[in-house]
Amino acid sequence: MASLVRPRRFQTEEELKTACRLLGWSPQEAAWGIRAGSVPLGDLRTGEFVLFISHISTDLGLPISSFFPLLLEDFGLQLQHLTPHSILMTLIFVHLCEMFMGVRPCVILFRHFFVLVKSGKGKDEVGAYYFQMRSDLWTPYIPGLTGGKWEDWHKEWVVATTEANERLVMPTGGPASDRQSWRAKPSLPSEFDPVLSKIRALAENSLTSLHMLGDFLKCRIAPLKQRPCPAWSFTGLQDCSRTHRGEGSDLTQEGLEVLVRAVMGEIFVLEHLILPQGVVPLCEDSSLRAAVLATLPTLDDGGVAARQNGGTRTVGSGSLVRPGNRPCRAPRGLALLPRASRPWLVAPPRSVPARPGAAPAHHRRKRAGAGCTAATGPQSWSPLQSVRGPLRMRARVAPGPPAHALPLE
C-alpha cells in the first residue's frame, strides 16, 4: 500500500512560492497552482497530484513530456513509485539522447539499458522502486552517478496542478506488471545499430552522467518537461525550452555548484563537469548536428518512427495514455508495435482507478508559444581554465547563487 506523512515544510505561501521557483514556472504557469499537502490527502481535483520536492530538485518539470508517461505505463508504474535517483537517471538518459546523440528518447532504448528493481521488502509502495543499469550489456552506457543519498525525501511534498494524466495518480499498490516483465530485454531492430555505436563512442570518450547533469542544469533545461524543441535545437538565453529565460537567468559558477551538490549530496570537483575533449553538444556545432540528424534513425517516444525528412525529426502528436488504461496510441508517424507484440511486456497491466470527474489524459490543454525564440545576439562563453580544458560556462552575472537555488532553512 502507499502512504503519506504530513509534510514538515512547504506549508506557507512563501514556501510554496519557493517550490514554484524551483520548477522555473512563469507567472502564467504558476497560475496552475501549488498548494500545501495535508494528511489525510482527501479528494484531489482534476489535474492535481502529489509532487515530492525531491522530484522537483532533480529538475523534473511540469507539464511532463509525452515520453515519461509512456515509460511509466510500459513498466506499469505511477510517478510516486519511483525514487528521486530514478527520476534523475531518466532525465540524464533524455538529455544524452537529445543533446549528444541526436535522437529522441524512446522506451525501447531505455529498456535496453535499464531494468526495474524493488527496494527492500517494505509494504510502503511510495519510492519503493528504482531503475538499475543492466549487468549484461554488450554496448557500454555512460557511467552513472555516485552518492546522492536521499534521506526522508518522502516527507516533503505538495499538491501540484498540471495536465491530467493517470500516471500521476497516487498509487494504491505496486506496479501494474509482474517482476518478469521488469527485466525482459527488448530486441532492438537494426535501425538502432548506429545509435548504439554513438553511445559506445561517447562512453569510451569518458562522457559521464555527471557531465549530463551539469549540462542540462547549466542550460536551464528540464529534460522531462514538455518542450516545443529538442535539446539539439537549443539557442541560448532566450530559448523557449529554458525553465528560466532572459537577462540574469543564467547560472553563475557558484549557482551551478549549489544545484549539483543539492542532487549529488556530496562535495564534488567543479572540473569534473568539463566535457571530455572531442565531445561537443549538438546545439553548438551546426555542421555536426546536420550530419548526425541526417544519418541516425528518426526515433519517437516508443521506438523507430515511420518517416524522416531531410535530417529533421518528425514530432509525434498523438495521445499516449487513454482512460481505463487501454493500450496507448502511438504518436503520429510512430511505428510502435501493439502491446501484445512487445515481448518484454509479459503481463497486461491492471487498471488504475481514475478519480471521479477526471478529464481524459489525451485531452491536452493548448500551450502558448509553439516555436522557439532564437537568441537575440551571439552566445558568449566565459572559459574557465583547468587541466582538462575550458569549462564552458555562459557569461557570468552578479556573483552568488540564484534565488531559486538557495537552500531552504
C-alpha positions as CSV (number, residue, x, y, z in Angstrom):
1,M,0.0,0.0,0.0
2,A,1.0,3.6,-0.4
3,S,1.1,6.1,2.5
4,L,1.9,9.7,3.0
5,V,3.2,11.6,6.1
6,R,2.3,15.2,6.8
7,P,4.8,17.5,5.1
8,R,7.2,19.2,7.5
9,R,7.6,22.2,5.3
10,F,6.1,23.8,2.2
11,Q,3.0,24.8,4.2
12,T,3.3,28.6,4.0
13,E,2.7,30.8,1.0
14,E,6.4,31.8,0.9
15,E,7.5,28.2,0.9
16,L,5.0,27.4,-1.9
17,K,6.4,30.2,-3.9
18,T,9.9,28.7,-3.5
19,A,8.5,25.4,-5.0
20,C,7.2,27.4,-8.0
21,R,10.7,29.0,-8.4
22,L,12.3,25.5,-8.2
23,L,10.0,24.4,-11.0
24,G,11.0,27.5,-13.0
25,W,7.4,28.4,-13.5
26,S,6.5,31.6,-15.3
27,P,3.7,33.7,-13.8
28,Q,1.3,32.2,-16.3
29,E,2.4,28.6,-15.4
30,A,2.2,29.4,-11.6
31,A,-1.5,30.1,-12.1
32,W,-1.9,26.4,-12.4
33,G,-1.2,26.3,-8.8
34,I,0.6,24.5,-6.0
35,R,-1.0,24.1,-2.6
36,A,0.2,22.7,0.7
37,G,-0.3,19.0,1.3
38,S,-2.2,17.6,4.2
39,V,-3.0,14.2,5.7
40,P,-5.4,12.6,5.0
41,L,-4.9,13.5,1.4
42,G,-8.6,13.7,0.6
43,D,-10.1,14.1,-2.9
44,L,-8.0,15.8,-5.5
45,R,-9.4,18.0,-8.2
46,T,-8.8,17.2,-11.9
47,G,-5.1,17.6,-12.8
48,E,-4.0,17.7,-9.1
49,F,-1.4,15.1,-8.0
50,V,1.2,14.5,-5.2
51,L,4.6,16.0,-6.2
52,F,7.6,15.3,-4.0
53,I,10.0,18.2,-3.5
54,S,12.9,15.9,-4.1
55,H,11.5,15.1,-7.6
56,I,11.5,18.9,-8.3
57,S,15.1,19.2,-7.1
58,T,16.2,16.7,-9.7
59,D,14.8,19.1,-12.4
60,L,11.5,17.3,-13.1
61,G,9.5,19.9,-14.9
62,L,5.8,20.5,-15.5
63,P,3.9,19.7,-17.6
64,I,5.6,16.4,-18.1
65,S,6.8,15.3,-21.6
66,S,5.0,12.6,-23.5
67,F,7.9,10.2,-23.2
68,F,7.8,9.9,-19.4
69,P,4.2,8.8,-19.0
70,L,4.7,6.2,-21.8
71,L,7.8,4.9,-19.9
72,L,5.9,4.7,-16.7
73,E,3.0,2.9,-18.5
74,D,5.4,0.4,-20.0
75,F,6.6,-0.6,-16.5
76,G,3.1,-0.3,-15.0
77,L,4.3,2.5,-12.7
78,Q,2.9,5.6,-11.1
79,L,5.2,8.6,-10.7
80,Q,5.3,8.2,-7.0
81,H,6.5,4.6,-7.2
82,L,10.0,5.9,-8.2
83,T,12.9,7.1,-6.1
84,P,14.3,10.6,-6.9
85,H,17.5,8.9,-8.2
86,S,15.5,7.0,-10.8
87,I,13.9,10.3,-11.9
88,L,17.4,11.7,-12.3
89,M,18.6,8.7,-14.3
90,T,15.7,9.2,-16.7
91,L,16.5,12.9,-17.0
92,I,20.1,12.1,-17.8
93,F,19.0,9.5,-20.4
94,V,16.8,12.0,-22.2
95,H,19.5,14.7,-22.2
96,L,22.1,12.3,-23.5
97,C,19.8,11.2,-26.4
98,E,18.8,14.8,-27.4
99,M,21.9,16.9,-26.8
100,F,24.7,14.5,-27.5
101,M,23.3,11.7,-29.7
102,G,20.8,13.5,-31.9
103,V,17.8,11.2,-31.3
104,R,14.6,11.4,-29.4
105,P,14.4,9.3,-26.2
106,C,12.3,6.2,-26.6
107,V,11.1,3.4,-24.3
108,I,12.7,0.5,-26.2
109,L,16.1,2.1,-26.0
110,F,15.7,2.9,-22.3
111,R,14.7,-0.7,-21.6
112,H,17.7,-1.9,-23.5
113,F,19.9,-0.3,-20.8
114,F,17.8,-0.4,-17.6
115,V,15.6,-2.7,-15.6
116,L,13.1,-2.0,-12.7
117,V,14.0,-3.3,-9.2
118,K,12.0,-3.4,-5.9
119,S,13.8,-1.8,-3.0
120,G,13.6,-3.9,0.2
121,K,10.7,-5.8,1.5
122,G,8.7,-3.0,3.0
123,K,4.9,-2.7,2.4
124,D,5.0,1.0,1.5
125,E,4.9,1.4,-2.3
126,V,5.9,5.1,-2.4
127,G,9.5,5.3,-3.6
128,A,9.9,1.6,-3.4
129,Y,11.1,1.0,-7.0
130,Y,14.2,2.2,-8.9
131,F,15.8,1.8,-12.3
132,Q,19.1,-0.1,-12.4
133,M,21.6,-0.5,-15.3
134,R,21.7,-4.0,-16.8
135,S,24.7,-6.1,-15.9
136,D,24.7,-8.0,-19.3
137,L,25.2,-5.0,-21.6
138,W,27.1,-5.6,-24.8
139,T,27.1,-1.9,-25.6
140,P,28.5,0.2,-22.7
141,Y,26.4,3.0,-21.3
142,I,27.9,6.2,-19.7
143,P,28.9,5.8,-16.0
144,G,26.1,6.6,-13.6
145,L,26.2,9.0,-10.6
146,T,27.7,8.0,-7.3
147,G,26.5,9.3,-3.9
148,G,23.3,11.3,-3.9
149,K,21.7,9.7,-0.8
150,W,18.1,10.8,-0.4
151,E,17.1,10.6,3.2
152,D,13.5,11.2,4.3
153,W,12.7,12.6,0.9
154,H,9.1,11.4,1.0
155,K,8.4,13.7,3.9
156,E,8.4,16.8,1.7
157,W,5.6,17.1,-0.8
158,V,3.0,19.4,-2.2
159,V,-0.2,19.1,-4.3
160,A,0.6,20.4,-7.8
161,T,-1.8,21.0,-10.7
162,T,-0.9,20.1,-14.3
163,E,-2.4,18.4,-17.3
164,A,-4.4,15.4,-16.1
165,N,-2.6,12.1,-16.6
166,E,-3.4,8.7,-15.0
167,R,0.3,8.1,-14.4
168,L,0.4,10.9,-11.9
169,V,-2.4,9.4,-9.7
170,M,-1.2,8.3,-6.2
171,P,-0.6,4.5,-6.3
172,T,-2.8,2.2,-4.2
173,G,-0.4,-0.8,-4.7
174,G,2.6,-2.0,-6.6
175,P,3.3,-1.6,-10.3
176,A,0.7,-3.0,-12.7
177,S,3.1,-5.5,-14.1
178,D,4.9,-8.6,-12.9
179,R,8.6,-8.9,-12.0
180,Q,9.4,-10.9,-15.1
181,S,8.5,-8.1,-17.3
182,W,10.6,-5.6,-15.3
183,R,13.8,-7.3,-16.6
184,A,12.7,-8.5,-20.0
185,K,15.1,-7.2,-22.6
186,P,13.7,-6.0,-25.9
187,S,15.3,-6.9,-29.2
188,L,16.4,-3.7,-30.9
189,P,15.9,-3.6,-34.7
190,S,18.9,-3.0,-36.9
191,E,18.0,0.7,-37.2
192,F,19.4,1.1,-33.7
193,D,22.9,0.0,-34.6
194,P,24.2,3.5,-35.3
195,V,22.6,4.7,-32.1
196,L,24.3,2.1,-30.0
197,S,27.6,2.8,-31.8
198,K,27.2,6.5,-30.9
199,I,26.6,5.7,-27.2
200,R,29.6,3.4,-27.2
201,A,31.8,6.1,-28.7
202,L,30.6,8.7,-26.1
203,A,31.1,6.2,-23.2
204,E,34.6,5.3,-24.5
205,N,35.4,9.1,-24.7
206,S,34.8,9.3,-20.9
207,L,31.4,11.1,-21.1
208,T,29.6,10.5,-17.8
209,S,26.2,11.1,-16.1
210,L,27.7,13.9,-14.1
211,H,28.5,15.7,-17.4
212,M,24.8,15.3,-18.4
213,L,23.6,16.6,-15.1
214,G,25.9,19.7,-15.2
215,D,25.0,20.4,-18.9
216,F,21.2,20.4,-18.5
217,L,21.4,22.4,-15.3
218,K,23.7,24.9,-16.9
219,C,21.4,25.2,-19.9
220,R,18.4,25.6,-17.6
221,I,16.7,22.7,-19.4
222,A,14.3,20.3,-17.7
223,P,14.6,17.2,-19.9
224,L,11.3,15.6,-18.9
225,K,9.3,18.8,-19.3
226,Q,7.1,19.3,-22.4
227,R,9.3,21.4,-24.8
228,P,8.5,22.6,-28.3
229,C,12.0,21.9,-29.5
230,P,14.5,19.1,-28.6
231,A,17.8,19.9,-26.8
232,W,19.8,19.8,-30.0
233,S,17.9,22.9,-31.1
234,F,18.9,24.9,-28.0
235,T,19.7,28.6,-28.9
236,G,20.8,30.2,-25.7
237,L,19.4,32.6,-23.1
238,Q,16.1,33.3,-24.9
239,D,15.4,29.7,-25.9
240,C,11.8,28.7,-25.1
241,S,12.9,25.3,-23.7
242,R,14.7,27.0,-20.8
243,T,12.9,27.0,-17.4
244,H,14.4,30.5,-16.7
245,R,14.8,32.9,-19.6
246,G,16.1,36.4,-20.2
247,E,18.8,38.6,-18.7
248,G,20.0,37.5,-15.3
249,S,18.6,34.0,-15.7
250,D,22.0,32.3,-16.4
251,L,23.7,30.3,-13.7
252,T,26.9,31.6,-12.1
253,Q,29.6,29.1,-11.4
254,E,28.6,29.2,-7.7
255,G,24.9,28.7,-8.5
256,L,25.8,25.6,-10.6
257,E,27.7,24.2,-7.7
258,V,24.8,24.7,-5.4
259,L,22.4,22.8,-7.7
260,V,24.8,19.9,-8.4
261,R,25.5,19.5,-4.7
262,A,21.8,19.5,-3.9
263,V,21.5,16.5,-6.2
264,M,24.7,14.7,-5.6
265,G,24.7,15.1,-1.8
266,E,28.4,15.3,-1.6
267,I,31.3,17.6,-2.4
268,F,32.5,17.3,-6.0
269,V,35.2,18.9,-8.1
270,L,33.9,21.5,-10.4
271,E,36.3,20.5,-13.2
272,H,34.6,17.1,-13.3
273,L,31.7,18.9,-15.1
274,I,34.1,19.8,-18.0
275,L,33.1,17.9,-21.1
276,P,35.8,15.5,-22.4
277,Q,37.9,16.7,-25.3
278,G,36.2,16.0,-28.6
279,V,32.7,15.7,-27.1
280,V,30.6,18.7,-28.3
281,P,26.9,19.3,-27.6
282,L,25.0,19.2,-30.9
283,C,23.5,22.7,-30.3
284,E,26.9,24.2,-30.5
285,D,28.0,22.8,-33.9
286,S,25.6,23.2,-36.7
287,S,27.6,21.1,-39.1
288,L,27.9,18.2,-36.7
289,R,24.2,18.5,-35.9
290,A,23.2,18.4,-39.6
291,A,25.4,15.3,-40.2
292,V,24.1,13.5,-37.1
293,L,20.4,14.2,-37.8
294,A,20.8,13.1,-41.4
295,T,22.5,9.7,-40.6
296,L,20.8,8.5,-37.4
297,P,17.3,7.0,-37.4
298,T,14.3,9.0,-36.5
299,L,13.0,7.9,-33.1
300,D,10.0,8.9,-31.2
301,D,8.6,8.1,-27.7
302,G,8.1,4.4,-28.3
303,G,10.7,3.4,-30.9
304,V,11.6,3.9,-34.6
305,A,9.4,6.5,-36.3
306,A,7.9,5.8,-39.7
307,R,9.4,8.7,-41.6
308,Q,12.3,11.1,-41.7
309,N,12.5,14.3,-43.7
310,G,15.9,15.6,-44.7
311,G,17.5,15.1,-41.3
312,T,14.7,16.8,-39.4
313,R,12.7,15.0,-36.8
314,T,9.0,14.1,-37.2
315,V,7.4,15.0,-33.9
316,G,4.6,12.8,-32.7
317,S,1.4,14.4,-31.6
318,G,-0.9,11.6,-30.6
319,S,-2.1,10.9,-27.1
320,L,-0.1,8.4,-25.1
321,V,-2.4,7.2,-22.3
322,R,-6.1,6.8,-22.5
323,P,-8.7,6.4,-19.8
324,G,-9.2,2.9,-18.5
325,N,-5.5,2.0,-19.0
326,R,-6.2,0.7,-22.5
327,P,-3.1,0.2,-24.8
328,C,-1.7,3.6,-25.7
329,R,-1.9,5.0,-29.1
330,A,1.4,5.8,-30.8
331,P,2.2,9.3,-31.7
332,R,1.5,10.2,-35.3
333,G,4.2,8.7,-37.6
334,L,5.4,6.2,-34.9
335,A,5.9,2.6,-35.8
336,L,5.1,1.2,-32.4
337,L,4.1,-2.4,-32.1
338,P,0.9,-3.3,-30.2
339,R,1.4,-4.1,-26.6
340,A,0.7,-7.8,-27.2
341,S,3.6,-7.9,-29.8
342,R,6.2,-6.3,-27.4
343,P,7.9,-9.4,-26.0
344,W,9.3,-7.7,-22.9
345,L,5.7,-6.9,-21.7
346,V,4.7,-10.3,-20.4
347,A,1.7,-9.4,-18.3
348,P,-1.0,-6.9,-19.2
349,P,-1.3,-4.0,-16.7
350,R,-4.1,-3.9,-14.1
351,S,-6.4,-1.0,-14.4
352,V,-5.6,2.1,-12.4
353,P,-8.7,3.6,-10.9
354,A,-9.5,7.1,-12.2
355,R,-10.7,9.8,-10.0
356,P,-14.4,10.7,-10.4
357,G,-14.8,13.5,-12.9
358,A,-11.2,13.3,-14.1
359,A,-10.6,14.5,-17.6
360,P,-9.2,12.0,-20.1
361,A,-5.4,12.2,-20.3
362,H,-5.5,12.7,-24.0
363,H,-7.4,16.0,-23.7
364,R,-4.5,18.3,-23.9
365,R,-4.6,22.0,-23.0
366,K,-3.1,24.1,-25.8
367,R,0.1,25.7,-24.8
368,A,1.1,29.2,-25.8
369,G,4.3,29.7,-27.9
370,A,4.5,26.9,-30.4
371,G,8.1,27.6,-31.5
372,C,11.4,28.5,-30.1
373,T,12.7,32.1,-30.0
374,A,16.2,32.5,-31.3
375,A,18.8,34.2,-29.2
376,T,18.9,37.9,-29.7
377,G,22.6,38.1,-30.0
378,P,25.8,35.9,-30.3
379,Q,26.1,33.5,-27.5
380,S,29.1,34.3,-25.3
381,W,31.1,31.9,-23.3
382,S,33.5,32.5,-20.4
383,P,36.1,29.8,-20.5
384,L,37.4,28.7,-17.1
385,Q,40.8,27.1,-17.5
386,S,41.6,23.7,-15.9
387,V,43.9,20.8,-16.5
388,R,41.2,19.2,-18.7
389,G,40.5,22.2,-20.9
390,P,38.0,25.0,-20.8
391,L,34.8,24.6,-18.7
392,R,32.2,26.1,-21.0
393,M,30.1,28.4,-18.8
394,R,27.7,31.1,-20.0
395,A,28.6,34.7,-19.4
396,R,28.6,35.3,-15.6
397,V,26.1,37.6,-13.9
398,A,26.2,39.1,-10.5
399,P,28.1,36.7,-8.1
400,G,26.2,34.4,-5.8
401,P,23.7,31.6,-6.5
402,P,20.3,32.4,-7.9
403,A,17.4,32.8,-5.6
404,H,15.7,29.5,-6.5
405,A,18.9,27.6,-5.7
406,L,19.3,28.9,-2.2
407,P,19.0,26.1,0.4
408,L,15.8,26.2,2.4
409,E,16.1,26.7,6.1
